[in-house]
């Protein structure tokens, strides 16, 4: 079928189906007072003509669109993919549709203006509420409910979902310390995100609890990408006294650290232990399978969307923060040490 030279209107549907415009409207709004055969005929004509009702017009009539907006930095990032899976599960469960915008690569720090522009675009006309993933913006101007997953490092006035990052990082570090490691490098994430700061705090907490003074030389700041993880690990492994273990603030950084170790002629875990954070699906298939902290990312996406939809339906403007419990998942990327540094000349 060729492209129509004009938009199909509700009047066109009514004319083709031989019914009134109000009948078509009632079918579109799933009213139960339309005869089954009439409803089926109208829906058949809608499908044949390719009619789609205007979200904006629907919003003006009912004050709701049945659509959730999503603003996400990168649809190819493994963390983001898992978040979207959870959001998809929620919109299916609650019978909503999804309209997504990407705000740029997860490694960019200049996305704030774009995020605010998208919120303004989606706010109240195209969508009933908005989910923003790892926002760069500090605040948003919105009358519709908004939920943030991994919020910015400021006190937000909207719904938030964030993992128990400090406790999760502490568990990872306690595991490494229990294996005998004392020189443990840290690869941080985006410093503007609350989760990154909390993971650094957990790293330092565990060291101090074991009477180990945090060494600034062992702390590097990345941006949650594999390339940054590789670069930070190279910096750590070039130290006069390199670490025997590295805790990376996310799995992508940990994968980059493993690549850097290989390039340095080191074997993970025999020469260097590495722990990540996220538990993305790739972690179990990586070589070696990565020990990591599971923050149940799919569930984070589901919970954020569920909270948002409930706020929409209840007309609530209350700011609620949900903390997702974390769990250490032990695989094959770590081993015990006797406290000796690796020999950089061994290879």
JOJO-V627661 format. One record per backbone hydrogen bond with DSSP energy under -1.0 kcal/mol. NH is the residue of the N-H (numbers start at 1). CO is the residue of the C=O. E is the energy in kcal/mol with one decimal. If there is no record, write none. Layout:
nh co e
NH CO E
NH CO E
This chain:
nh co e
13 9 -1.6
14 10 -2.3
15 11 -2.4
16 12 -2.4
17 13 -2.2
18 14 -1.1
19 14 -2.1
24 20 -1.8
25 21 -2.4
26 22 -2.1
27 23 -2.0
28 24 -2.6
29 25 -1.6
30 27 -1.7
31 26 -2.8
39 35 -2.8
40 36 -2.6
41 37 -2.0
42 38 -2.5
43 39 -2.5
44 40 -2.0
45 41 -2.1
46 42 -2.6
47 43 -2.2
48 44 -2.2
49 45 -2.9
50 46 -1.5
51 46 -1.8
58 54 -2.6
59 55 -2.5
60 56 -2.0
61 57 -1.8
62 58 -2.9
63 59 -2.3
68 97 -3.0
69 129 -2.9
70 99 -2.5
71 131 -2.8
72 101 -2.5
81 77 -2.5
82 78 -1.9
83 79 -2.1
84 80 -2.6
85 81 -1.7
86 82 -1.7
87 83 -2.3
88 84 -2.9
89 85 -2.1
90 86 -1.7
91 87 -2.5
92 88 -2.1
93 89 -2.1
94 90 -2.4
96 91 -3.0
97 66 -2.5
99 68 -2.4
101 70 -3.0
103 72 -2.0
108 105 -1.8
115 111 -2.6
116 112 -2.4
117 113 -2.1
118 114 -2.4
119 115 -2.4
120 116 -2.1
121 117 -2.1
122 118 -2.7
123 119 -2.1
127 122 -1.8
128 67 -2.9
130 145 -1.9
131 69 -2.8
132 147 -2.8
133 71 -2.6
134 149 -3.1
147 130 -2.8
148 159 -2.8
149 132 -2.4
150 161 -2.5
153 192 -2.9
154 152 -2.4
159 146 -1.8
160 320 -2.5
161 148 -2.3
162 322 -2.5
164 324 -2.3
165 163 -2.4
168 164 -2.5
169 165 -2.8
170 166 -2.1
171 167 -2.2
172 168 -2.0
173 169 -2.4
174 170 -2.7
175 171 -1.7
176 172 -1.9
177 173 -3.0
178 174 -2.1
179 175 -1.0
180 177 -1.5
181 176 -1.9
184 182 -1.1
185 245 -3.0
186 218 -3.0
187 247 -2.1
188 220 -3.0
193 190 -1.9
194 151 -2.0
197 193 -1.5
198 194 -2.4
199 195 -2.0
200 196 -1.7
201 197 -2.2
202 198 -2.2
203 199 -2.0
204 200 -2.3
205 201 -2.8
206 202 -2.2
207 203 -1.6
208 204 -2.4
209 205 -2.4
210 206 -1.1
211 208 -1.9
212 207 -3.0
218 215 -2.1
219 216 -1.4
220 186 -2.8
222 188 -1.2
229 225 -2.1
230 226 -2.4
231 227 -2.2
232 228 -2.9
233 229 -2.3
234 230 -2.1
235 231 -1.8
236 232 -2.2
237 233 -2.9
239 236 -1.3
244 183 -2.2
245 183 -1.3
246 273 -2.5
247 185 -3.0
248 275 -3.1
249 187 -2.9
251 277 -1.5
254 250 -1.8
255 251 -2.8
256 252 -2.0
257 253 -2.0
258 254 -2.1
259 255 -2.0
260 256 -2.1
261 257 -2.3
262 258 -2.2
263 259 -2.1
264 260 -1.4
265 262 -1.9
266 261 -2.8
271 267 -3.5
272 267 -1.3
273 244 -2.1
274 333 -2.4
275 246 -2.3
276 291 -2.4
278 293 -3.4
283 280 -2.0
286 282 -1.2
290 283 -2.6
292 329 -2.1
294 327 -3.4
295 278 -1.1
300 296 -1.8
301 297 -1.9
302 298 -1.9
303 299 -3.1
304 300 -2.3
305 301 -1.7
306 302 -2.8
307 303 -2.9
308 304 -2.0
309 305 -2.7
310 306 -2.3
311 307 -2.0
312 308 -2.2
313 309 -2.7
314 310 -2.2
316 311 -1.8
322 160 -2.8
324 162 -2.1
327 294 -1.8
329 292 -3.5
332 289 -1.6
337 179 -2.6
346 343 -2.1
